[in-house]
Amino acid sequence: MSRIGFGLVNLASRKTAEELEQPPQHYDRGLFLLTLCLMCFGWIMVTSASMPVAEKLYNNEYYISIKHAVFLVISLLSMTTVLLFKMEWWRKYNMQLLLVATVLLVLVLLVGNTVNGSRRWLPLGVFNLQAAEVAKLFFFAFLAGYLVRQHEQLLENVKGFMKPLGVFTVLAILLLKQPDLGTVIVMFVTTVALLFLAGAKIWQFVALIASGLMAVTGLIWLEPYRMRRVMAFLDPWADAFGSGYQLTQSLMAYGRGDWFGLGLGNSIQKLDYLPEAHTDFIAAVVAEELGFIGLAALVVVMGVLVYRILLVGSKAMEKGLHYSGYFAYAIGIWIAFQVFVNIGASTGLLPTKGLTLPFISYGGSSLIVFSVAVAIVLRIDFELRQKEQLDSSSEVSYEVVT
């Protein structure tokens, strides 16, 4: 047998042995397991936090828990479906997705349901769709596409820098009509971060942040209820049973939780004291029942999740898959900032904002959209692994021929 023949036999046997020892992973199992753990933990905490209000409103203490379980099943099915879509599909139709996001935000203003003074939900029969959650994901899909298409223009002139901000402004106006300043801030921060990563000039970056701060300040100043929230944030105890009620009750929950908590299910603040205990302020219930250690562990898990997402984005950029890279970066920044805002609001670090804690808070739209976002990252990782396998196969073939 020739030397090439022996080389092929040795190479095949060595490769087979390696495959037997370490079977190839087709996706980031760690990322998937982290997401699954967060979803299960969220269901446990929603069940605990919602039992008093569910008993009061529906005469069934497990009513909200059962609905959340249904949302979990829908989320997992959505993840499975989205995994089948190649990233090329997202890149190709990102403009159409932006149009869908705009239409949804317009429809909310026309036929949406109003809850607590905000019109944010589209009635779909089975559940109410929060259009802002879908709009965030679709806008980031568009923004990633824009940064790839117009990267040179973005670096060379102000026009390329201002175009995505113009699109953002249109969506922001529609969101503020609901009103939903929290979503606008999340989208703005993610947009600024992506433009910075794409190589925008420092002076543009600074000017954009300054303009954003001025705009937010103006929006707060013009709306009395937002001013009341800011004043309550600065001194919640000054009006503990009025504008500062929600924050003071949340702070009481943190205080009671101490280091190790009162135990799962033993929260006192959820007994009709803390409003939105199973949605926007679920972090306070986690802190009360599981203590500082429990909440800190949750933050660490969230941090690892975000790190793995950003790592996938970094690998995609290194491999030249820039659309996938920017999209993964956007999803990672979005999740990280929303976690920061949610927990920051419940601890008094930030003014109160109506934003969910990703994968933990009750809410079908939030849970499904964040699950879809993670599925997109898993798809990016899957395509990266495929590309690496093809590249390694090409190298092996080249060595054998040589």
FENPEFEN-V43562 format. One record per residue. PSI is psi in degrees with one decimal (999 if undefined). NEAR is the number of other C-alpha atoms within 10 Angstrom. Layout:
BEGIN
psi=PSI near=NEAR
psi=PSI near=NEAR
END
This chain:
BEGIN
psi=140.8 near=5
psi=166.2 near=7
psi=-36.5 near=8
psi=-38.8 near=12
psi=-47.4 near=11
psi=-38.9 near=11
psi=-41.3 near=12
psi=-43.3 near=14
psi=-47.3 near=12
psi=-41.6 near=12
psi=-43.1 near=14
psi=-43.3 near=12
psi=-39.4 near=12
psi=-42.3 near=11
psi=-40.3 near=12
psi=-41.2 near=13
psi=-42.6 near=11
psi=-40.3 near=12
psi=-37.5 near=11
psi=-38.9 near=9
psi=-44.0 near=9
psi=92.7 near=9
psi=137.5 near=9
psi=139.0 near=11
psi=133.1 near=9
psi=-6.0 near=14
psi=169.7 near=18
psi=95.3 near=18
psi=-35.7 near=11
psi=-43.5 near=12
psi=-43.2 near=21
psi=-44.0 near=17
psi=-38.3 near=12
psi=-44.6 near=16
psi=-43.6 near=21
psi=-41.1 near=16
psi=-42.3 near=14
psi=-40.7 near=19
psi=-42.7 near=22
psi=-42.6 near=16
psi=-40.4 near=15
psi=-41.8 near=24
psi=-42.2 near=23
psi=-46.0 near=17
psi=-36.5 near=24
psi=-41.7 near=26
psi=-47.7 near=23
psi=-46.2 near=24
psi=-24.6 near=34
psi=-9.3 near=25
psi=-45.9 near=21
psi=-45.5 near=18
psi=-32.7 near=22
psi=-39.7 near=17
psi=-39.3 near=14
psi=-43.3 near=12
psi=-36.4 near=10
psi=-0.7 near=11
psi=27.6 near=12
psi=107.2 near=14
psi=-16.2 near=18
psi=7.2 near=19
psi=-51.3 near=18
psi=-36.7 near=23
psi=-42.2 near=23
psi=-42.4 near=13
psi=-40.8 near=14
psi=-36.2 near=22
psi=-39.4 near=20
psi=-42.4 near=12
psi=-35.0 near=21
psi=-44.6 near=22
psi=-44.7 near=12
psi=-39.4 near=16
psi=-44.3 near=23
psi=-39.1 near=18
psi=-38.4 near=15
psi=-42.2 near=16
psi=-45.4 near=22
psi=-40.5 near=14
psi=-46.0 near=12
psi=-30.3 near=19
psi=-22.8 near=19
psi=-17.0 near=11
psi=123.2 near=13
psi=153.0 near=14
psi=-23.5 near=19
psi=-34.5 near=11
psi=-44.8 near=9
psi=-40.7 near=21
psi=-38.6 near=18
psi=-37.5 near=12
psi=22.2 near=14
psi=-31.4 near=21
psi=-41.5 near=18
psi=-36.1 near=13
psi=-38.6 near=20
psi=-40.1 near=23
psi=-41.9 near=16
psi=-43.3 near=16
psi=-43.0 near=22
psi=-44.1 near=22
psi=-42.6 near=13
psi=-41.9 near=22
psi=-33.4 near=27
psi=-43.2 near=18
psi=-36.5 near=15
psi=-41.8 near=24
psi=-26.4 near=20
psi=-45.6 near=11
psi=11.5 near=13
psi=160.1 near=22
psi=142.2 near=17
psi=125.7 near=14
psi=125.6 near=9
psi=37.6 near=5
psi=0.8 near=9
psi=135.0 near=15
psi=95.6 near=20
psi=-4.6 near=26
psi=135.4 near=24
psi=121.2 near=21
psi=121.9 near=14
psi=11.2 near=8
psi=-69.2 near=7
psi=-45.1 near=6
psi=168.8 near=14
psi=126.8 near=16
psi=124.5 near=22
psi=104.6 near=23
psi=-30.3 near=23
psi=-35.6 near=25
psi=-44.3 near=18
psi=-39.1 near=23
psi=-39.2 near=25
psi=-49.6 near=23
psi=-46.4 near=23
psi=-34.3 near=22
psi=-39.9 near=26
psi=-33.5 near=25
psi=-42.0 near=25
psi=-45.5 near=25
psi=-40.6 near=26
psi=-41.8 near=27
psi=-40.6 near=23
psi=-43.5 near=20
psi=-29.5 near=24
psi=-45.4 near=18
psi=-42.1 near=12
psi=32.1 near=14
psi=-43.4 near=17
psi=-43.3 near=13
psi=-36.2 near=13
psi=-38.9 near=23
psi=-27.4 near=16
psi=-35.8 near=13
psi=166.5 near=12
psi=-30.0 near=13
psi=-44.3 near=11
psi=-30.2 near=18
psi=-34.8 near=22
psi=-24.8 near=14
psi=-52.9 near=14
psi=-28.6 near=18
psi=-31.0 near=18
psi=-42.6 near=11
psi=-44.4 near=15
psi=-40.3 near=17
psi=-40.6 near=14
psi=-48.2 near=11
psi=-37.8 near=22
psi=-40.5 near=21
psi=-44.3 near=15
psi=-39.3 near=19
psi=-37.9 near=25
psi=-21.7 near=15
psi=-19.3 near=16
psi=-44.8 near=20
psi=152.5 near=17
psi=76.3 near=20
psi=-32.0 near=21
psi=-46.3 near=18
psi=-39.1 near=20
psi=-43.6 near=22
psi=-43.0 near=18
psi=-45.8 near=19
psi=-39.2 near=25
psi=-48.0 near=20
psi=-43.5 near=17
psi=-39.8 near=23
psi=-46.2 near=22
psi=-44.6 near=19
psi=-42.4 near=17
psi=-41.2 near=21
psi=-37.9 near=24
psi=-45.1 near=14
psi=-29.7 near=12
psi=-9.5 near=18
psi=20.2 near=14
psi=148.7 near=21
psi=148.6 near=16
psi=-40.8 near=10
psi=-34.1 near=9
psi=-41.0 near=16
psi=-46.5 near=17
psi=-43.0 near=12
psi=-37.8 near=11
psi=-43.5 near=17
psi=-43.5 near=15
psi=-42.8 near=11
psi=-40.3 near=12
psi=-43.0 near=16
psi=-40.4 near=13
psi=-40.6 near=12
psi=-44.9 near=12
psi=-42.1 near=14
psi=-43.6 near=13
psi=-42.4 near=11
psi=-37.2 near=15
psi=-42.7 near=17
psi=-35.9 near=14
psi=-19.8 near=11
psi=115.7 near=10
psi=-39.0 near=11
psi=-31.3 near=12
psi=-37.3 near=18
psi=-39.6 near=16
psi=-38.0 near=17
psi=-40.8 near=20
psi=-42.8 near=19
psi=-38.4 near=16
psi=-35.1 near=24
psi=-40.4 near=21
psi=-38.0 near=15
psi=78.5 near=16
psi=-28.1 near=22
psi=-11.4 near=15
psi=-29.1 near=13
psi=65.6 near=13
psi=-22.9 near=15
psi=12.0 near=12
psi=-112.7 near=13
psi=-25.1 near=20
psi=8.1 near=22
psi=-50.0 near=19
psi=-43.2 near=21
psi=-40.3 near=27
psi=-39.0 near=24
psi=-36.2 near=21
psi=-42.8 near=27
psi=-34.7 near=21
psi=-39.4 near=16
psi=-44.1 near=29
psi=-41.3 near=26
psi=-43.1 near=16
psi=-33.8 near=18
psi=-32.1 near=25
psi=-139.7 near=16
psi=-43.8 near=17
psi=0.8 near=16
psi=171.8 near=24
psi=-8.5 near=19
psi=146.8 near=13
psi=126.9 near=16
psi=-5.2 near=18
psi=15.0 near=16
psi=137.2 near=22
psi=-37.0 near=17
psi=-25.7 near=21
psi=-10.3 near=27
psi=57.7 near=15
psi=18.9 near=13
psi=-47.9 near=14
psi=111.6 near=24
psi=147.4 near=19
psi=39.9 near=18
psi=-30.2 near=28
psi=0.5 near=29
psi=-97.3 near=19
psi=-28.2 near=23
psi=29.8 near=29
psi=-24.5 near=30
psi=-33.3 near=29
psi=-37.9 near=32
psi=-40.0 near=31
psi=-45.0 near=33
psi=-37.7 near=29
psi=-40.5 near=33
psi=-32.8 near=28
psi=-4.3 near=25
psi=-177.5 near=25
psi=-38.8 near=19
psi=-44.0 near=16
psi=-45.5 near=18
psi=-38.4 near=24
psi=-39.6 near=15
psi=-40.3 near=13
psi=-43.3 near=18
psi=-40.0 near=16
psi=-43.7 near=12
psi=-43.1 near=16
psi=-41.4 near=20
psi=-41.4 near=16
psi=-40.7 near=15
psi=-48.4 near=23
psi=-41.2 near=21
psi=-44.3 near=16
psi=-35.8 near=19
psi=-46.3 near=26
psi=-32.8 near=22
psi=-40.5 near=17
psi=-42.8 near=24
psi=-41.5 near=27
psi=-42.3 near=18
psi=-38.9 near=17
psi=-40.8 near=23
psi=-40.1 near=17
psi=-33.5 near=11
psi=2.0 near=13
psi=7.7 near=10
psi=74.7 near=18
psi=-36.8 near=20
psi=-48.2 near=26
psi=-40.0 near=31
psi=-48.7 near=25
psi=-38.3 near=28
psi=-44.8 near=29
psi=-41.9 near=32
psi=-45.3 near=27
psi=-44.4 near=29
psi=-42.7 near=24
psi=-46.0 near=25
psi=-42.2 near=22
psi=-50.9 near=25
psi=-45.5 near=23
psi=-46.1 near=20
psi=-36.7 near=15
psi=-36.4 near=20
psi=-44.6 near=21
psi=-45.2 near=15
psi=-43.5 near=23
psi=-51.7 near=26
psi=-36.2 near=23
psi=-39.4 near=16
psi=-39.4 near=23
psi=-20.5 near=26
psi=-3.5 near=23
psi=9.4 near=18
psi=-28.3 near=14
psi=158.5 near=17
psi=151.8 near=21
psi=130.8 near=25
psi=143.7 near=19
psi=64.7 near=16
psi=139.4 near=22
psi=159.7 near=23
psi=114.2 near=24
psi=129.1 near=24
psi=-7.4 near=27
psi=-48.1 near=25
psi=154.0 near=27
psi=141.1 near=30
psi=116.8 near=24
psi=-44.2 near=21
psi=-47.5 near=20
psi=-48.6 near=25
psi=-44.7 near=26
psi=-45.0 near=22
psi=-42.3 near=22
psi=-35.0 near=22
psi=-41.6 near=27
psi=-40.9 near=23
psi=-43.7 near=21
psi=-37.7 near=23
psi=-36.6 near=25
psi=-43.1 near=24
psi=-40.7 near=30
psi=-38.2 near=24
psi=-41.7 near=23
psi=-45.7 near=28
psi=-39.8 near=24
psi=-45.0 near=19
psi=-33.0 near=19
psi=-43.8 near=20
psi=-37.9 near=17
psi=-43.9 near=14
psi=-41.1 near=13
psi=-40.5 near=13
psi=-40.9 near=13
psi=-41.6 near=12
psi=-42.2 near=12
psi=-36.4 near=12
psi=-39.1 near=12
psi=-39.7 near=11
psi=-41.8 near=12
psi=-43.8 near=13
psi=-40.5 near=12
psi=-42.8 near=10
psi=-41.5 near=9
psi=-43.5 near=12
psi=-40.3 near=8
psi=999 near=7
END
